Amino acid sequence: MHLLARINPTRQDAFPSHAGNGSSVPELDKLFFKNDCLYKHNVMRINYTTYDVRRAQDIINPNTDHQDVMLLQHVDSDLADHQYVYARVLGIYHVNVIYTGGSLPDYKAQRMEFLWVRWFTNVTDEPVHRGWERQQLDHLQLLPVNYDGAFGFVDPTNVLRGAHLIPRFVEGKQHPEGKGISKCARDSKDWCQYCVNW
């Protein structure tokens, strides 16, 4: 659904966020992965401009501690008080997609990159823009693995930069025994809360 919405944004309303049990979206039948292949990458580089107008680069690697990213909050979101959203990158992928749903399909494969992420939620009581008045860092929490919207896909071009999140040690670990629920989510080392280090 994520790739289909990016290919055909005019029909985004026709792509529900979750296809129900047994239901199918006809547009999905028109999307093909060339050679049925999905390619995984270990590293993503994000170029950005620093506050003193210099060029810099963040390197995101899901297998290291440099795996958190920040994005701008979506305008229609319920969390409009917070300017940014944060995610933990679990995988960096690309596929060569062939879409046959256009009025003049050309059957040429186009490369599309995407990130598989696990979302953070903001647990700070007050909005982010009042963080300076509170004189404390904003607190985040990874959504539980069994939560319906805990995982998602992101277009890498929407990532602003890497995020430096510090565990809030006073809250402790989510799984003190070191056994998580999901190997894919790698949640065995999750902390209960994190602080956003600006």
Backbone torsions as a table, in degrees:
resi	resn	phi	psi	omega
1	MET	NA	-39.2	-178.9
2	HIS	-60.4	-48.5	-178.8
3	LEU	-67.0	-39.0	-179.7
4	LEU	-63.9	-40.8	178.0
5	ALA	-66.3	-30.8	177.9
6	ARG	-75.9	-34.9	-179.9
7	ILE	-71.7	-42.8	-175.1
8	ASN	-125.1	72.7	-175.2
9	PRO	-65.1	-22.0	179.3
10	THR	-68.2	-21.7	-179.9
11	ARG	-104.5	20.8	-175.0
12	GLN	-60.1	-30.5	179.5
13	ASP	-69.0	-19.1	-179.3
14	ALA	-85.0	-6.0	-177.9
15	PHE	-108.3	97.2	178.4
16	PRO	-63.8	151.8	-177.5
17	SER	-65.5	-30.4	177.7
18	HIS	-132.9	119.0	174.3
19	ALA	-74.1	132.1	-177.1
20	GLY	-68.7	176.8	-179.6
21	ASN	-62.5	117.8	175.5
22	GLY	78.5	-9.8	-179.4
23	SER	-79.8	152.6	179.9
24	SER	-132.9	150.3	175.9
25	VAL	-103.9	120.6	-176.3
26	PRO	-55.6	-32.4	-178.9
27	GLU	-62.6	-29.1	-179.6
28	LEU	-63.4	-27.3	178.9
29	ASP	-71.2	-9.0	-178.5
30	LYS	-104.3	6.9	-178.4
31	LEU	-113.1	124.6	-177.5
32	PHE	-128.7	143.1	172.3
33	PHE	-94.0	125.5	-179.0
34	LYS	-60.2	128.9	-179.0
35	ASN	58.8	18.3	-179.4
36	ASP	53.4	38.9	-176.3
37	CYS	-114.5	142.8	173.4
38	LEU	-124.9	127.7	-174.4
39	TYR	-106.7	131.5	-178.9
40	LYS	-104.8	140.5	179.3
41	HIS	-121.2	153.3	-179.9
42	ASN	-92.3	-24.9	-171.6
43	VAL	-135.3	142.8	171.3
44	MET	-129.9	134.0	178.2
45	ARG	-106.5	133.2	-179.9
46	ILE	-117.6	117.0	175.4
47	ASN	-88.5	137.5	178.6
48	TYR	-150.7	167.5	178.8
49	THR	-103.7	130.2	-179.8
50	THR	-77.5	173.8	-178.2
51	TYR	-65.6	-25.2	177.5
52	ASP	-98.1	27.0	173.5
53	VAL	57.6	46.3	173.5
54	ARG	-116.4	157.4	177.4
55	ARG	-84.2	139.0	177.5
56	ALA	-143.6	170.2	-177.2
57	GLN	-144.4	132.9	172.0
58	ASP	-103.6	142.5	176.3
59	ILE	-113.1	121.2	-179.4
60	ILE	-103.5	128.1	178.0
61	ASN	-137.4	113.7	-177.6
62	PRO	-62.2	-15.7	-178.2
63	ASN	-93.4	3.8	179.6
64	THR	-126.2	-173.1	176.7
65	ASP	-76.6	-9.8	178.9
66	HIS	-92.3	67.1	-174.5
67	GLN	-126.6	3.2	-177.6
68	ASP	-102.5	141.3	-178.7
69	VAL	-132.1	161.9	175.8
70	MET	-123.5	145.5	179.8
71	LEU	-134.2	161.3	173.6
72	LEU	-72.5	144.1	177.7
73	GLN	-68.1	139.9	177.2
74	HIS	-68.4	140.6	-174.8
75	VAL	-59.8	-39.1	-175.3
76	ASP	-86.2	7.7	-175.3
77	SER	-72.0	154.5	175.9
78	ASP	-69.8	-19.2	-176.7
79	LEU	-99.4	43.0	-175.0
80	ALA	-62.3	-18.2	178.6
81	ASP	-66.4	-25.8	-176.9
82	HIS	-102.3	130.0	-174.0
83	GLN	-76.4	-29.5	-174.7
84	TYR	-122.2	155.8	169.2
85	VAL	-121.2	155.0	-175.9
86	TYR	-125.7	148.3	-179.0
87	ALA	-145.5	151.5	174.2
88	ARG	-101.9	122.1	-178.4
89	VAL	-78.1	121.2	178.3
90	LEU	-99.8	-23.0	-179.5
91	GLY	-161.6	145.2	177.7
92	ILE	-117.8	121.8	-171.9
93	TYR	-135.3	161.0	164.1
94	HIS	-144.6	152.5	176.8
95	VAL	-134.8	154.3	172.1
96	ASN	-100.9	109.7	-170.1
97	VAL	-102.3	138.0	171.7
98	ILE	-116.6	121.5	-179.5
99	TYR	-113.5	121.9	-176.4
100	THR	-106.0	13.5	-174.6
101	GLY	-91.3	-5.2	-178.9
102	GLY	-74.3	170.2	179.5
103	SER	-67.3	-31.4	176.3
104	LEU	-128.6	79.3	-178.2
105	PRO	-65.4	135.1	-179.9
106	ASP	-106.2	-7.3	176.2
107	TYR	59.6	22.2	175.0
108	LYS	-91.2	137.2	179.4
109	ALA	-78.1	137.7	173.9
110	GLN	-121.1	138.2	-178.6
111	ARG	-76.4	131.1	176.6
112	MET	-130.9	127.5	179.2
113	GLU	-103.1	148.1	177.1
114	PHE	-155.5	158.0	178.2
115	LEU	-113.1	139.1	170.5
116	TRP	-97.2	122.5	-172.0
117	VAL	-129.3	161.2	169.7
118	ARG	-117.1	128.3	-171.2
119	TRP	-83.8	145.8	169.0
120	PHE	-95.6	153.5	171.0
121	THR	-121.2	147.3	-178.5
122	ASN	-84.6	125.0	-179.5
123	VAL	-107.5	10.6	176.0
124	THR	-73.9	136.4	-177.1
125	ASP	-69.7	-31.9	-175.8
126	GLU	-107.6	156.9	-179.8
127	PRO	-61.6	157.0	-176.7
128	VAL	-60.7	-38.6	-174.9
129	HIS	-67.4	-9.5	175.9
130	ARG	-102.1	9.6	-178.5
131	GLY	-61.3	-33.4	179.5
132	TRP	-67.0	-36.2	178.9
133	GLU	-67.5	-35.6	-179.7
134	ARG	-75.6	-21.2	-179.1
135	GLN	56.2	43.6	174.2
136	GLN	-149.8	158.7	-179.4
137	LEU	-74.3	152.2	175.7
138	ASP	-72.8	147.5	-177.6
139	HIS	-108.9	134.7	178.9
140	LEU	-121.3	161.1	177.5
141	GLN	-143.5	135.8	175.2
142	LEU	-69.9	137.0	177.5
143	LEU	-65.3	143.2	179.4
144	PRO	-57.8	146.2	-177.0
145	VAL	-58.3	-34.5	-177.3
146	ASN	-88.2	4.3	176.9
147	TYR	-73.8	142.6	-173.3
148	ASP	-61.1	-37.6	-177.6
149	GLY	-106.8	26.6	-175.9
150	ALA	-69.1	-30.2	-175.8
151	PHE	-117.1	155.1	177.9
152	GLY	-165.6	-178.1	178.2
153	PHE	-120.8	145.1	-175.8
154	VAL	-133.4	139.6	171.1
155	ASP	-75.2	122.9	-177.7
156	PRO	-57.7	-24.8	179.4
157	THR	-70.0	-15.4	178.6
158	ASN	-87.1	-7.4	-179.5
159	VAL	-78.2	126.6	179.2
160	LEU	-75.6	-50.2	179.7
161	ARG	-173.5	175.1	175.0
162	GLY	-70.1	152.9	-179.6
163	ALA	-113.2	138.1	176.2
164	HIS	-100.6	100.8	-178.6
165	LEU	-107.3	127.6	-177.5
166	ILE	-103.8	130.0	176.1
167	PRO	-58.6	138.3	174.8
168	ARG	-87.6	90.9	-169.0
169	PHE	-59.9	-30.5	-178.0
170	VAL	-63.9	-26.0	-179.7
171	GLU	-82.6	-17.7	177.6
172	GLY	83.3	-177.6	-179.1
173	LYS	-89.0	152.2	178.2
174	GLN	-66.8	-40.4	179.8
175	HIS	-125.8	88.0	-176.2
176	PRO	-60.4	-26.2	-179.4
177	GLU	-79.4	-8.9	177.8
178	GLY	83.4	12.0	178.0
179	LYS	-113.9	112.3	179.8
180	GLY	-87.7	-177.0	-179.8
181	ILE	-89.7	-36.9	-172.9
182	SER	-129.0	126.3	175.4
183	LYS	-70.3	-35.2	179.3
184	CYS	-63.9	-40.8	-179.8
185	ALA	-79.9	-13.1	-178.9
186	ARG	49.3	50.8	-174.3
187	ASP	-89.9	3.0	-177.3
188	SER	-66.6	-22.5	-178.3
189	LYS	-106.2	11.8	-178.2
190	ASP	-67.1	141.6	171.8
191	TRP	-95.2	157.7	-178.7
192	CYS	-65.2	-38.7	179.4
193	GLN	-143.7	159.2	178.0
194	TYR	-131.8	153.2	175.3
195	CYS	-107.4	137.8	177.1
196	VAL	-83.0	117.7	-179.6
197	ASN	-95.8	103.2	180.0
198	TRP	-70.9	NA	NA
